[in-house]
Amino acid sequence: MAIVQEEGSGPVHGFRLSTVSSSRPTETGTTHEPTGLDLAMKLHYIKVVYIYSAETARDLTVMSVKAPLFPVFDQISWITGRLRRHESGRPYIKCNDCGTRFVESHCDLTVDEWLRVPDRSVDESLVYHQPVGPDMAFSPLIYLQMTRFSCGGLALGLSWAHIMGDPLSLSHVFNLWARAFAGEKIYSHKTSELERVFQNPNSTGAKPESIKRVDPVGDLWVTPSNSKMTTFSFNLTVKDIKSKFPANGDDVFEILIGVIWKCIAKVRGGSDPVTITVIRPDPNGLKPRAVRNSQVISSVHVGFSVAEASLEEIVKSIGEASDERSKIDEIVDDVSDFIVYGANLTFVDLSEVDFYEAKVLGKSPESVYCNVQGIGDGGAVVVSPGVVVDERVATVTLPGDDIEKVKCEMDKCGLITVLVK
């Protein structure tokens, strides 16, 4: 039985909720045990929106979107389970096939009208999100919102509990959906316990700088924050970055975050952030793909003023970032709560994630938006691929008091030429 939600006041309305689960029952008593790294991500959620043209999606029905989810969930049944706690307090997932929440909605605009807005953070309204809790036993780990545009185009927005896996995992699952939609037989690699643990024989025992302990949140998994966080995004190309900001090295992501870090440092002045967190896909990640948290989480600490430093000096420091995954895995216990995104100013490299491989009827999405829900006061910048190979989308989430000042600094240095108000 579908549930009708109260309509909003914007162009997206008519919300209707139902549930989709596996097509066959999981064996009774099956559980999925999160690692320490998984638990470090438990207050964070990944949000991704795929937008398809009217030509591609006009004939897609609710059932044609739901049907390919069944074989996907059969392969990875634990992502449709529900969270429980052991007697120690440590969370785990009970594989009870309770399902994913499916949300139907409508948008009064056409796809072209919607995409005309340069700031893609408007896509946040195409993702239905509810945090885990306060009753964990009834909280879905995935929400999938299907929004029909007035022209017949379609947006598919996902809210994904980060405890299950990183953005590569979400992309992998959605690409499986697209392949199942195309009639392919799909398979998802299942990780062993050894594959889910990070070994670091050179660990010094020092505490990781990329993680922050927060006050206990209980069973309502929402990141505590002292600031109202605001998001905006802008597009740029690899050519723009290399031509406007020449620096030693060819890593475009490191150059880009060096420029943004410097802009934010100028705004914050006395609180110039000298420690940042850098999150990137694991270059040695599992192949074939699997659902897990394997992203490399590194910290960068400098002993100079970033606001006054040269870009070359900043980029050199970023290149020396140290992988802290094994330290995080060790330090997270059964009951403490932590945040990673926004514990420090955090930069996330998703520029090589294959979001645009999720083809429907042979057509790639017109646009893909990605961000993280539950970012701490330090703020975060997510860099994802644009629809053109050479394009990048930078999505910036910062305390509201910083946003306009940071936009001005980015405009001054030539990173963005048109401010998005």
VENURTA-V51197 format. One record per backbone hydrogen bond with DSSP energy under -0.5 kcal/mol. CO is the residue of the C=O (numbers start at 1). NH is the residue of the N-H. If there is no record, write none. Layout:
co:nh
CO:NH
CO:NH
This chain:
co:nh
3:5
3:17
11:13
11:108
13:106
15:5
16:104
17:3
18:102
20:100
27:30
30:95
32:34
32:93
35:39
36:40
37:41
38:41
39:42
41:44
44:162
45:373
46:160
47:371
48:158
49:369
50:156
51:366
51:367
52:154
53:57
54:58
57:60
61:65
62:66
63:67
64:68
66:69
66:70
67:70
67:71
68:72
69:73
70:23
70:74
71:75
72:76
76:79
77:80
78:81
80:98
80:99
82:94
84:92
86:89
90:86
92:84
92:94
93:32
93:95
94:82
94:96
100:20
101:144
102:18
103:146
104:16
105:148
106:13
109:150
110:114
111:115
112:116
113:116
114:117
116:118
118:120
119:122
120:123
121:124
122:125
123:126
124:127
126:128
127:129
132:221
134:136
135:138
136:83
136:139
138:140
141:161
142:101
143:145
143:159
144:103
144:146
145:147
145:157
146:105
146:148
147:149
147:155
148:107
149:152
153:149
154:52
155:147
155:157
156:50
157:145
158:48
158:160
159:143
160:46
161:164
161:165
166:169
166:170
167:171
168:172
169:173
170:174
171:175
172:176
173:177
174:178
175:179
176:180
177:181
178:182
179:184
180:183
184:186
189:191
189:291
192:196
193:196
194:197
197:199
200:203
208:211
212:339
214:337
217:220
219:221
220:222
227:229
228:400
230:398
232:396
234:394
236:392
237:241
238:242
239:243
240:244
241:245
250:252
251:255
252:256
253:257
254:258
255:259
256:260
257:261
258:262
259:263
260:264
261:265
262:266
263:267
264:268
265:269
268:271
269:272
274:302
275:345
276:300
277:347
278:298
279:349
280:296
281:283
282:285
289:189
290:292
292:166
292:294
295:297
296:280
296:298
297:324
298:278
299:322
300:276
304:306
305:308
305:309
310:314
311:315
312:316
313:317
314:318
315:319
317:320
318:321
322:299
324:328
325:329
326:330
327:331
328:332
337:214
339:212
340:342
340:343
340:344
341:376
342:378
344:342
345:277
346:381
347:279
348:350
348:383
349:281
350:353
350:385
353:355
354:357
355:358
357:359
360:363
363:360
367:51
369:49
371:47
373:45
376:379
379:346
380:397
381:348
381:383
382:384
382:395
383:350
384:393
388:386
388:391
390:238
391:386
392:236
392:394
393:384
393:395
394:234
394:396
395:382
396:232
397:380
398:230
399:402
399:403
400:404
402:406
403:407
404:408
405:409
406:410
407:411
408:412
409:413
410:414
410:415
410:416
411:414
419:421
